[in-house]
Amino acid sequence: MRRLILILLFSIFLVGCTNSDATINTLEKSGYTDITTGGYDFLGCGQDDLSSTKFEAINPSGQNVSGTVCCGIFKKCTIRF
């Protein structure tokens, strides 16, 4: 039972570490289209980032790309591939 509670708490924590709205906003401002957001990217961002959201989209050149958008408190969101 204790193990199940820990797994649930960990899952809730990870869900809170994504930010689909900021991811879509950041990508749209950079010219990306057909954006699909995913879940948390464990190793995609730095330790100072609060959210880490996977995505797939079409870049301004028309190519399919995937990556992670990382957002922090004192910095803007950044796109990582």
C-alpha positions as CSV (number, residue, x, y, z in Angstrom):
1,M,0.0,0.0,0.0
2,R,2.8,2.4,0.9
3,R,4.4,1.7,-2.5
4,L,1.2,2.5,-4.3
5,I,0.9,5.8,-2.5
6,L,4.4,6.8,-3.4
7,I,3.9,5.9,-7.1
8,L,0.7,8.0,-7.1
9,L,2.4,11.0,-5.5
10,F,5.3,10.8,-7.9
11,S,2.9,10.6,-10.9
12,I,1.0,13.7,-9.6
13,F,4.3,15.5,-9.2
14,L,5.3,14.8,-12.8
15,V,2.0,15.9,-14.2
16,G,2.4,19.2,-12.5
17,C,5.8,19.7,-14.2
18,T,4.5,20.1,-17.7
19,N,3.0,23.3,-19.1
20,S,1.2,22.7,-22.4
21,D,-0.1,26.3,-22.7
22,A,3.4,27.8,-22.4
23,T,4.8,25.1,-24.8
24,I,2.2,25.9,-27.5
25,N,2.6,29.6,-27.0
26,T,6.4,29.4,-27.3
27,L,6.3,27.3,-30.4
28,E,3.7,29.3,-32.1
29,K,5.7,32.5,-31.5
30,S,8.7,30.8,-33.2
31,G,6.6,29.8,-36.3
32,Y,5.8,26.2,-35.5
33,T,2.5,24.7,-36.5
34,D,0.5,21.4,-35.9
35,I,1.8,21.3,-32.4
36,T,1.1,18.2,-30.2
37,T,2.3,18.3,-26.6
38,G,3.3,15.2,-24.6
39,G,4.3,14.5,-21.1
40,Y,7.2,15.3,-18.9
41,D,10.7,14.9,-20.3
42,F,12.9,13.5,-17.5
43,L,16.3,14.6,-18.9
44,G,15.2,17.3,-21.3
45,C,15.8,20.4,-19.2
46,G,18.2,21.9,-16.6
47,Q,17.8,21.7,-12.9
48,D,16.6,25.3,-12.7
49,D,13.6,24.7,-15.0
50,L,10.2,24.2,-13.4
51,S,8.5,22.6,-16.4
52,S,9.6,20.3,-19.1
53,T,7.1,19.4,-21.8
54,K,7.7,17.1,-24.8
55,F,6.3,18.2,-28.2
56,E,6.0,17.3,-31.9
57,A,5.4,20.0,-34.5
58,I,6.1,21.2,-38.0
59,N,8.9,23.8,-38.0
60,P,8.9,27.0,-40.1
61,S,10.8,25.0,-42.9
62,G,8.0,22.4,-43.1
63,Q,9.9,19.6,-41.4
64,N,8.5,17.4,-38.6
65,V,10.4,17.9,-35.4
66,S,10.2,16.8,-31.8
67,G,11.8,18.2,-28.7
68,T,11.2,19.7,-25.3
69,V,10.1,23.2,-24.2
70,C,11.7,24.1,-20.8
71,C,10.4,26.9,-18.6
72,G,11.7,28.5,-15.5
73,I,10.8,31.2,-13.0
74,F,13.4,33.8,-13.9
75,K,13.8,32.9,-17.6
76,K,11.6,32.6,-20.6
77,C,10.7,29.2,-22.1
78,T,13.3,27.7,-24.4
79,I,13.0,25.1,-27.1
80,R,15.4,22.1,-27.0
81,F,15.8,19.4,-29.7
